Amino acid sequence: MTLISYVFYFAVLTVLGLGLAVWMQRVFEARIPALAWVDRIVLRGAGVDPDRQMNWTAYAMAVLAFNLAGFVVLYALLRLQGYLPLNPDGIGAMSPDLAFNTAVSFVTNTNWQAYSGEAQLSYLSQMAGLTVQNFVSAASGMAVGVAVIRGFVGPKDGGLGNFWADMTRATLWILLPLSIALALFLAAQGVPQTLLGAVKATGLEGAEQIIARGPAAAQIAIKQLGTNGGGFFGVNSAHPFENPTIASNMAQCLSILLIPVAFCFLFGAMARDRRQGWAIFAAMGIMLLAGLAVIHFYEVAGNPSLGFGANMEGKEARFGAMLSSLWAASTTAASNGSVNAMHDSFMPLSGMVMMVFMQIGEVIFGGVGSGLYGMLLYCIIAVFLAGLMVGRTPEYLGRKIEAREVTLAVVGFLSMPVGILVVGAFASTLPSALAAIQDPGPHGFSEVLYAYSSATGNNGSAFGGWGASLPWHTTAIGLVMILGRYAMIIPVLAIAGSLSRKTKAEATSGTFPTHGPLFVTLLILTVLILGALTFFPVLALGPIAEETARVAGQSF
């Protein structure tokens, strides 16, 4: 793969994102009569009036209630799977702590996996449990994203839309069609899609081998499109059954970023000013490209202590260093968490970039819906800082940004330091928790830092050497996944509700424009200063110290 391939990848991604944004706007604004008719039948049958507007508190309560119900059902399914059908391999129940961790993980769109899917989950759990949550947790994030857009750009009425209508539309008309198309393509590439049990084979040396299979293609499609990331198999998209070819790899990599990119353009379209969407897209894109450049440089250059050539430790030969670098940057930027290589084996500063992408709140495209509304918190802070510099009351999209909005934005931002620095730091001091660390020294610290950054950022990837299945970590990480998801959703919905009650003012000569290069620069600086620098001290103890030792020729 050459650098021209990177250019082609991002060009295709941008074009697809623009096209999808047009479709998404028509779906969420119910501008397609045939689809709106089906929506109405489905929602009326469920006792929901799709025309009833919700204020921010009602919208938030609907999100929380739906996600709580999903957690209860999934937890019960995981605990009882040994007694339920579609279990040809006779897999027993998950332990209580692991079932809690897994249920929270998939409900919060994190898809953290402290288990191996082919060995610890029945087909029923994979399909009726995890795959269903892959759809509805992603749809929940998309619904919140659209509600927040309405609050920022809509008329002064205090309404953010209807959660049940938004989630239904996201599932039926966006996630489901895209997933069917991608699943068929993956199945054609060789990804299994079967309800038959594992295959027993005899190897060349005469040893018997059990080859796991199952309904993988359908789950893999939605895991990528919904920025879920949880794989059917334990090693995720590094497994040849999940990701057999270069074509399947590129299709999945495009899918990871497709809907988050489309949300940028959807924001501009619904604001009736496409420049606003392009500004946010530019800020996200510049940061992604900068991070990818660092990962690419270090992985292609390789580790001199291991000899010349690219760093291929932990990577699949069929993908090489470049495709592995592209995937690593995309999956950690997009709150996806799937992997096609082992991040534990990347160079220290490559690992640092992945951590930073997660620590700033997964706002470099981020999750479906969640990436945009997370970035809008930074937009609030950026225009507040701009207002301080020019001595004017800050405004965004014609609405005044006051103390309430800034306070709520800071509350949402603080969820990341609390989950990573408070809970993660505590986890690194307990003897029972330290047993999860495989390596001593800075890299061992990076394993803990990466894990809690991933969980709080609702990403789901991990350094493979870290033992995720200890009861302490399954419980603590379950709690920080809840923190990272809902401590962001509630404040941003409150901000949207507050802005939706304000009158929009016309732009004047003194209004700070939020669509040009100056705003893009300010937004990037705000993300880096508030996000990245917050975690610089702990990064210095982990990947930076490891890189310094490597350059000095030391080892731990």
C-alpha positions as CSV (number, residue, x, y, z in Angstrom):
1,M,0.0,0.0,0.0
2,T,1.3,3.5,-0.9
3,L,0.6,6.9,0.4
4,I,-1.6,7.5,-2.6
5,S,-3.8,4.7,-1.3
6,Y,-4.4,6.8,1.9
7,V,-5.5,9.7,-0.3
8,F,-7.9,7.5,-2.2
9,Y,-9.3,6.1,1.0
10,F,-10.1,9.5,2.5
11,A,-11.5,10.8,-0.8
12,V,-13.9,7.8,-1.0
13,L,-14.8,8.3,2.6
14,T,-15.6,11.9,2.1
15,V,-17.8,11.3,-0.9
16,L,-19.7,8.5,0.8
17,G,-20.1,10.6,3.9
18,L,-21.6,13.5,1.8
19,G,-24.0,11.2,0.1
20,L,-25.1,9.4,3.3
21,A,-25.7,12.8,5.0
22,V,-28.3,13.7,2.4
23,W,-30.1,10.4,3.0
24,M,-29.9,10.8,6.8
25,Q,-31.3,14.3,6.7
26,R,-34.3,13.1,4.7
27,V,-34.8,10.2,7.1
28,F,-34.6,12.1,10.3
29,E,-36.8,14.9,9.0
30,A,-39.4,12.3,7.8
31,R,-39.2,13.7,4.2
32,I,-39.6,10.3,2.5
33,P,-43.4,9.6,2.5
34,A,-43.2,5.8,2.2
35,L,-40.7,5.5,5.0
36,A,-42.6,7.9,7.2
37,W,-45.8,5.8,6.7
38,V,-44.0,2.7,7.9
39,D,-42.5,4.6,10.8
40,R,-45.9,5.8,11.9
41,I,-47.4,2.2,11.8
42,V,-44.5,0.8,13.8
43,L,-44.5,3.6,16.4
44,R,-48.3,3.7,16.7
45,G,-48.2,0.0,17.3
46,A,-45.8,0.5,20.1
47,G,-48.0,3.2,21.6
48,V,-45.7,6.1,20.6
49,D,-46.9,9.4,19.0
50,P,-44.0,10.3,16.7
51,D,-45.1,13.9,16.4
52,R,-44.9,14.5,20.2
53,Q,-41.9,16.7,20.9
54,M,-39.7,15.9,23.9
55,N,-37.8,18.5,26.0
56,W,-34.3,17.6,27.0
57,T,-35.2,16.0,30.3
58,A,-37.9,13.7,28.6
59,Y,-35.4,12.8,25.9
60,A,-32.7,12.0,28.4
61,M,-35.1,9.9,30.5
62,A,-36.2,7.9,27.4
63,V,-32.6,7.2,26.5
64,L,-31.7,6.1,30.1
65,A,-34.9,3.9,30.4
66,F,-34.3,2.2,27.1
67,N,-30.7,1.5,27.8
68,L,-31.5,0.2,31.3
69,A,-34.0,-2.2,29.8
70,G,-31.5,-3.4,27.2
71,F,-28.9,-4.0,30.0
72,V,-31.3,-6.1,32.1
73,V,-32.3,-8.3,29.1
74,L,-28.8,-8.8,27.9
75,Y,-27.5,-9.6,31.4
76,A,-30.2,-12.2,31.8
77,L,-29.4,-13.7,28.4
78,L,-25.7,-14.1,29.2
79,R,-26.4,-15.6,32.6
80,L,-29.0,-18.1,31.2
81,Q,-27.4,-19.0,27.9
82,G,-26.5,-22.5,29.0
83,Y,-30.2,-23.3,29.3
84,L,-31.3,-21.5,26.1
85,P,-31.4,-22.8,22.5
86,L,-29.0,-22.0,19.6
87,N,-26.1,-23.3,21.6
88,P,-24.7,-26.2,19.6
89,D,-21.3,-26.1,21.4
90,G,-22.9,-26.3,24.8
91,I,-21.4,-23.1,26.2
92,G,-22.4,-22.4,29.8
93,A,-23.4,-19.2,31.6
94,M,-21.1,-16.2,32.0
95,S,-20.0,-15.3,35.6
96,P,-21.9,-12.5,37.2
97,D,-19.1,-9.9,37.0
98,L,-18.2,-10.7,33.4
99,A,-21.9,-10.7,32.4
100,F,-22.3,-7.2,34.1
101,N,-19.2,-6.0,32.2
102,T,-20.3,-7.4,28.9
103,A,-23.9,-6.1,29.2
104,V,-22.8,-2.6,30.1
105,S,-20.2,-2.7,27.4
106,F,-22.7,-3.4,24.6
107,V,-25.5,-1.2,25.9
108,T,-23.1,1.8,26.1
109,N,-21.7,1.2,22.5
110,T,-18.3,0.4,24.0
111,N,-18.1,-3.3,23.1
112,W,-15.2,-3.9,25.5
113,Q,-14.6,-7.7,25.4
114,A,-13.1,-9.4,28.5
115,Y,-14.0,-12.7,27.0
116,S,-13.4,-14.7,23.8
117,G,-16.6,-14.7,21.7
118,E,-16.3,-18.1,20.0
119,A,-15.5,-19.8,23.4
120,Q,-17.9,-18.1,25.8
121,L,-21.0,-17.0,23.9
122,S,-23.8,-19.1,22.4
123,Y,-25.2,-18.2,19.0
124,L,-28.3,-16.9,20.7
125,S,-26.2,-14.6,22.9
126,Q,-24.3,-13.4,19.8
127,M,-27.4,-12.7,17.7
128,A,-30.2,-11.8,20.1
129,G,-28.0,-10.2,22.6
130,L,-24.9,-8.6,21.2
131,T,-26.0,-8.0,17.6
132,V,-29.3,-6.4,18.8
133,Q,-27.4,-4.1,21.1
134,N,-25.0,-3.3,18.3
135,F,-28.0,-1.9,16.4
136,V,-29.9,-0.2,19.2
137,S,-26.9,1.2,21.2
138,A,-25.7,2.8,17.9
139,A,-29.2,4.0,17.1
140,S,-29.4,5.6,20.6
141,G,-26.2,7.5,20.0
142,M,-27.5,8.6,16.6
143,A,-30.8,9.7,18.1
144,V,-29.0,11.8,20.7
145,G,-26.8,13.3,18.0
146,V,-29.8,14.4,16.0
147,A,-31.6,15.7,19.0
148,V,-28.5,17.8,19.9
149,I,-28.3,19.2,16.4
150,R,-32.0,20.3,16.6
151,G,-31.3,22.0,19.9
152,F,-28.3,23.9,18.4
153,V,-29.9,24.9,15.1
154,G,-33.7,24.5,15.4
155,P,-36.4,27.0,16.1
156,K,-37.1,28.4,19.6
157,D,-39.5,25.8,20.9
158,G,-37.6,23.8,23.5
159,G,-38.3,20.6,21.6
160,L,-35.5,18.1,20.6
161,G,-37.7,15.7,18.7
162,N,-38.9,12.2,19.8
163,F,-36.3,9.7,21.0
164,W,-38.4,6.7,20.0
165,A,-39.0,8.0,16.5
166,D,-35.4,9.0,16.0
167,M,-34.1,5.6,17.2
168,T,-36.5,3.7,15.0
169,R,-35.6,5.7,11.9
170,A,-31.9,5.3,12.6
171,T,-32.3,1.5,13.0
172,L,-34.7,0.8,10.1
173,W,-33.5,3.1,7.4
174,I,-29.8,3.7,8.1
175,L,-28.1,1.0,10.1
176,L,-30.1,-2.0,8.8
177,P,-29.8,-1.4,5.0
178,L,-26.1,-0.5,5.3
179,S,-25.5,-3.6,7.5
180,I,-27.3,-6.0,5.0
181,A,-25.2,-4.7,2.1
182,L,-21.9,-4.9,4.1
183,A,-22.8,-8.4,5.5
184,L,-23.5,-9.8,2.0
185,F,-20.2,-8.4,0.8
186,L,-18.3,-9.8,3.7
187,A,-19.9,-13.2,3.2
188,A,-18.9,-13.1,-0.4
189,Q,-15.3,-12.4,0.7
190,G,-15.4,-15.6,2.9
191,V,-16.6,-14.5,6.3
192,P,-18.8,-17.3,7.8
193,Q,-22.5,-16.9,8.2
194,T,-23.9,-20.2,9.5
195,L,-25.8,-21.7,12.5
196,L,-23.8,-24.9,12.3
197,G,-21.4,-25.6,15.2
198,A,-17.6,-25.7,15.2
199,V,-15.7,-27.9,12.8
200,K,-13.3,-30.6,13.9
201,A,-10.3,-31.0,11.7
202,T,-7.1,-33.0,11.7
203,G,-3.9,-31.1,11.1
204,L,-0.9,-32.1,9.1
205,E,0.8,-33.4,12.3
206,G,-2.2,-35.5,13.2
207,A,-3.5,-33.3,16.0
208,E,-7.2,-32.6,16.2
209,Q,-8.2,-29.0,15.9
210,I,-11.6,-27.3,16.6
211,I,-12.4,-24.5,14.2
212,A,-15.0,-22.1,15.5
213,R,-17.5,-20.6,13.1
214,G,-21.0,-19.1,13.3
215,P,-23.2,-16.2,12.1
216,A,-20.3,-13.9,12.0
217,A,-20.8,-11.7,8.8
218,A,-24.0,-10.1,10.1
219,Q,-22.5,-9.2,13.5
220,I,-19.3,-7.9,11.9
221,A,-21.2,-5.6,9.5
222,I,-23.0,-3.8,12.3
223,K,-20.0,-3.8,14.7
224,Q,-18.2,-1.6,12.2
225,L,-21.0,0.6,10.9
226,G,-22.3,1.3,14.4
227,T,-18.8,2.0,15.8
228,N,-19.4,-0.9,18.1
229,G,-16.2,-2.9,17.5
230,G,-17.0,-6.1,19.4
231,G,-15.8,-9.0,17.2
232,F,-17.4,-12.4,16.8
233,F,-14.0,-14.0,17.4
234,G,-11.6,-13.3,20.2
235,V,-8.9,-11.6,18.1
236,N,-11.5,-9.5,16.3
237,S,-10.7,-8.4,12.7
238,A,-7.2,-9.8,12.9
239,H,-9.0,-13.2,12.6
240,P,-9.0,-14.5,9.0
241,F,-12.7,-15.5,9.4
242,E,-13.6,-11.9,10.3
243,N,-11.4,-10.2,7.9
244,P,-10.1,-12.5,5.2
245,T,-9.0,-10.2,2.3
246,I,-7.7,-6.8,1.5
247,A,-11.1,-5.9,0.1
248,S,-12.9,-6.9,3.3
249,N,-10.3,-4.9,5.3
250,M,-10.9,-1.7,3.3
251,A,-14.6,-2.1,3.4
252,Q,-14.6,-2.5,7.1
253,C,-12.2,0.4,7.6
254,L,-14.4,2.7,5.5
255,S,-17.4,1.5,7.5
256,I,-15.8,2.5,10.8
257,L,-15.7,6.2,9.9
258,L,-18.7,6.4,7.4
259,I,-21.6,7.4,9.7
260,P,-19.4,9.7,12.0
261,V,-18.2,11.5,8.9
262,A,-21.7,11.8,7.6
263,F,-22.8,13.4,10.9
264,C,-20.5,16.3,10.3
265,F,-22.2,17.1,7.0
266,L,-25.6,16.4,8.5
267,F,-24.9,19.1,11.1
268,G,-24.2,21.6,8.4
269,A,-27.2,20.6,6.4
270,M,-29.6,20.9,9.3
271,A,-28.1,24.2,10.3
272,R,-28.8,25.4,6.8
273,D,-25.2,26.4,6.6
274,R,-23.0,23.6,5.2
275,R,-19.8,25.6,6.1
276,Q,-20.5,24.7,9.7
277,G,-20.3,21.0,9.0
278,W,-17.2,21.4,6.8
279,A,-15.5,23.3,9.6
280,I,-16.0,20.5,12.1
281,F,-15.1,17.9,9.5
282,A,-11.9,19.8,8.8
283,A,-10.9,20.0,12.5
284,M,-11.6,16.3,13.0
285,G,-9.8,15.4,9.7
286,I,-6.7,17.4,10.4
287,M,-6.3,15.8,13.8
288,L,-6.9,12.3,12.4
289,L,-4.3,12.8,9.6
290,A,-1.8,14.2,12.1
291,G,-2.2,11.1,14.3
292,L,-2.1,8.7,11.4
293,A,1.1,10.3,10.2
294,V,2.8,9.6,13.5
295,I,1.6,6.0,13.6
296,H,2.5,5.4,10.0
297,F,6.0,6.9,10.5
298,Y,6.9,4.7,13.5
299,E,5.3,1.5,12.2
300,V,6.8,1.7,8.7
301,A,10.2,2.7,10.1
302,G,10.1,-0.2,12.5
303,N,12.1,-1.0,15.6
304,P,15.8,-0.8,15.0
305,S,16.5,-3.2,17.9
306,L,14.5,-5.9,15.9
307,G,16.3,-5.2,12.7
308,F,15.5,-3.3,9.5
309,G,12.1,-3.1,8.0
310,A,8.6,-2.3,9.2
311,N,7.4,-3.2,12.6
312,M,5.4,-6.4,11.9
313,E,5.2,-7.7,15.4
314,G,1.6,-8.4,16.2
315,K,0.4,-7.6,12.7
316,E,-1.1,-9.7,10.0
317,A,1.2,-10.2,7.0
318,R,-1.8,-9.9,4.6
319,F,-2.3,-6.3,5.8
320,G,1.2,-5.1,6.6
321,A,2.3,-2.0,8.6
322,M,0.3,0.6,6.5
323,L,-3.1,-1.0,6.6
324,S,-2.6,-1.8,10.2
325,S,-1.7,1.8,10.9
326,L,-4.7,3.1,9.0
327,W,-7.0,0.8,11.0
328,A,-5.4,1.6,14.3
329,A,-5.9,5.4,13.8
330,S,-9.4,5.0,12.5
331,T,-10.7,2.6,15.2
332,T,-9.3,4.7,18.1
333,A,-10.4,8.0,16.6
334,A,-13.9,6.6,15.8
335,S,-14.8,5.1,19.2
336,N,-14.9,1.7,17.4
337,G,-12.4,-0.4,19.1
338,S,-12.1,-3.2,16.6
339,V,-8.5,-4.2,15.6
340,N,-6.8,-5.9,12.7
341,A,-3.5,-5.9,14.6
342,M,-2.4,-6.1,18.2
343,H,-2.1,-2.6,19.5
344,D,0.1,-3.9,22.4
345,S,2.9,-4.5,19.8
346,F,2.8,-1.1,18.2
347,M,5.7,1.3,18.8
348,P,5.4,3.4,22.0
349,L,4.5,6.7,20.4
350,S,2.0,5.0,18.1
351,G,0.3,3.7,21.2
352,M,0.4,7.2,22.7
353,V,-1.5,8.6,19.7
354,M,-4.2,6.0,20.1
355,M,-4.5,6.8,23.8
356,V,-4.8,10.6,23.0
357,F,-7.5,9.9,20.4
358,M,-9.5,8.2,23.2
359,Q,-8.6,10.5,26.0
360,I,-9.9,13.7,24.4
361,G,-13.3,12.2,24.4
362,E,-13.5,10.3,21.2
363,V,-14.3,13.5,19.2
364,I,-12.1,12.9,16.1
365,F,-15.2,11.7,14.3
366,G,-15.9,9.5,17.3
367,G,-18.9,7.2,17.6
368,V,-22.1,7.4,15.6
369,G,-23.7,10.6,16.9
370,S,-21.5,10.7,20.0
371,G,-18.5,12.0,18.1
372,L,-20.4,15.0,16.9
373,Y,-22.1,15.9,20.2
374,G,-18.8,15.4,22.0
375,M,-17.1,17.8,19.6
376,L,-19.9,20.3,20.1
377,L,-18.9,20.5,23.7
378,Y,-15.5,21.7,22.6
379,C,-17.2,24.1,20.2
380,I,-19.0,25.7,23.2
381,I,-15.7,26.1,25.0
382,A,-13.9,27.4,21.9
383,V,-16.4,30.2,21.3
384,F,-16.4,31.0,25.0
385,L,-12.6,31.5,24.8
386,A,-13.0,33.5,21.6
387,G,-15.5,35.7,23.4
388,L,-13.1,36.3,26.3
389,M,-10.4,37.3,23.8
390,V,-12.5,39.9,22.0
391,G,-14.6,41.1,24.9
392,R,-18.0,40.0,23.5
393,T,-20.7,37.6,24.7
394,P,-19.9,34.4,22.9
395,E,-22.4,33.1,20.4
396,Y,-22.6,29.8,18.4
397,L,-25.0,29.6,15.4
398,G,-26.7,32.8,16.5
399,R,-27.4,31.7,20.1
400,K,-25.6,33.2,23.1
401,I,-23.3,30.9,25.1
402,E,-23.7,31.8,28.7
403,A,-22.5,30.4,32.1
404,R,-25.0,27.5,32.1
405,E,-23.8,26.1,28.7
406,V,-20.1,26.5,29.6
407,T,-20.5,24.8,33.0
408,L,-22.4,21.9,31.4
409,A,-19.7,21.5,28.8
410,V,-17.0,21.4,31.4
411,V,-19.0,18.8,33.4
412,G,-19.2,16.6,30.3
413,F,-15.5,17.0,29.6
414,L,-14.6,16.0,33.2
415,S,-16.0,12.5,32.8
416,M,-12.8,11.5,30.9
417,P,-10.3,12.6,33.6
418,V,-12.4,11.1,36.4
419,G,-12.7,7.7,34.7
420,I,-9.1,7.6,33.5
421,L,-7.1,9.5,36.2
422,V,-9.1,8.7,39.3
423,V,-10.4,5.2,38.7
424,G,-7.6,4.1,36.5
425,A,-4.9,5.5,38.9
426,F,-6.6,3.7,41.8
427,A,-6.6,0.5,39.7
428,S,-2.9,0.7,39.2
429,T,-2.2,0.6,42.9
430,L,-4.3,-2.4,44.1
431,P,-2.3,-5.6,44.4
432,S,-5.3,-7.6,43.1
433,A,-5.7,-5.3,40.1
434,L,-2.0,-5.3,39.3
435,A,-2.1,-9.0,38.5
436,A,-3.7,-8.0,35.1
437,I,-0.5,-6.3,34.0
438,Q,1.8,-8.4,31.8
439,D,4.8,-6.2,31.5
440,P,6.8,-4.2,34.1
441,G,7.8,-0.6,33.9
442,P,6.3,2.0,31.6
443,H,4.7,-0.4,29.2
444,G,2.8,-2.1,32.0
445,F,1.6,1.4,33.1
446,S,0.5,2.0,29.5
447,E,-1.5,-1.2,29.6
448,V,-3.6,0.2,32.5
449,L,-3.8,3.7,31.0
450,Y,-4.9,2.4,27.7
451,A,-7.6,0.1,29.2
452,Y,-9.2,2.9,31.3
453,S,-8.9,5.4,28.4
454,S,-10.6,2.9,26.1
455,A,-13.4,2.1,28.6
456,T,-14.2,5.7,29.6
457,G,-14.1,6.8,26.0
458,N,-16.4,4.0,25.1
459,N,-13.9,2.6,22.6
460,G,-13.4,-1.0,23.6
461,S,-9.9,-1.8,22.3
462,A,-7.0,-2.8,24.6
463,F,-3.4,-3.7,24.8
464,G,-3.6,-7.4,24.4
465,G,-1.1,-8.2,27.1
466,W,-3.4,-6.8,29.8
467,G,-5.6,-9.3,31.6
468,A,-9.1,-7.8,31.3
469,S,-11.0,-10.6,33.0
470,L,-10.1,-10.1,36.7
471,P,-13.3,-9.4,38.7
472,W,-11.9,-6.1,39.9
473,H,-11.4,-4.8,36.4
474,T,-14.6,-6.2,34.9
475,T,-16.6,-4.4,37.6
476,A,-14.5,-1.1,37.6
477,I,-14.4,-0.9,33.9
478,G,-18.1,-1.6,33.7
479,L,-18.7,1.5,36.0
480,V,-16.4,3.8,34.0
481,M,-18.1,2.8,30.7
482,I,-21.4,4.0,32.2
483,L,-19.7,7.2,33.3
484,G,-18.1,7.8,30.0
485,R,-21.4,7.4,28.1
486,Y,-24.0,9.1,30.3
487,A,-21.9,11.8,31.9
488,M,-21.6,13.1,28.3
489,I,-25.1,12.4,27.0
490,I,-26.9,14.2,29.9
491,P,-24.9,17.5,29.9
492,V,-25.0,17.8,26.1
493,L,-28.7,17.2,26.0
494,A,-29.1,19.8,28.7
495,I,-27.1,22.3,26.6
496,A,-29.2,21.5,23.5
497,G,-32.4,22.1,25.6
498,S,-31.1,25.4,26.9
499,L,-30.0,26.6,23.5
500,S,-33.3,25.6,21.9
501,R,-35.2,28.0,24.2
502,K,-33.0,31.0,23.1
503,T,-33.8,33.4,20.3
504,K,-31.4,33.2,17.3
505,A,-29.6,36.5,16.7
506,E,-28.6,37.7,13.3
507,A,-24.9,37.7,12.6
508,T,-23.2,41.1,12.7
509,S,-19.8,42.5,11.8
510,G,-18.7,41.7,15.3
511,T,-19.9,38.1,15.3
512,F,-17.0,35.6,15.5
513,P,-17.4,33.3,12.4
514,T,-17.5,29.6,13.3
515,H,-17.0,28.3,9.8
516,G,-13.6,29.6,8.7
517,P,-9.9,28.6,9.2
518,L,-9.6,30.7,12.3
519,F,-12.4,28.8,14.1
520,V,-11.0,25.4,12.9
521,T,-7.6,26.4,14.3
522,L,-9.1,27.5,17.6
523,L,-11.2,24.3,17.9
524,I,-8.2,22.1,17.3
525,L,-6.2,24.0,19.9
526,T,-9.1,23.8,22.4
527,V,-9.2,20.0,21.9
528,L,-5.5,19.6,22.3
529,I,-5.1,21.9,25.3
530,L,-8.1,20.7,27.3
531,G,-7.9,17.2,26.1
532,A,-4.4,16.1,25.4
533,L,-2.5,18.2,27.9
534,T,-4.7,17.1,30.7
535,F,-3.2,13.6,30.3
536,F,0.3,14.6,29.5
537,P,1.7,13.8,33.0
538,V,0.4,10.2,32.8
539,L,1.5,9.8,29.2
540,A,5.0,10.9,30.3
541,L,5.0,8.0,32.7
542,G,3.9,5.5,30.1
543,P,4.5,5.7,26.3
544,I,6.8,8.7,26.5
545,A,9.1,7.1,29.1
546,E,9.0,3.8,27.1
547,E,10.1,5.7,23.9
548,T,12.8,7.5,25.8
549,A,14.2,4.3,27.1
550,R,14.0,2.7,23.7
551,V,16.0,5.5,22.1
552,A,18.5,5.3,24.9
553,G,18.9,1.5,24.2
554,Q,17.4,0.5,27.6
555,S,14.7,-2.2,28.2
556,F,12.4,-3.1,31.0
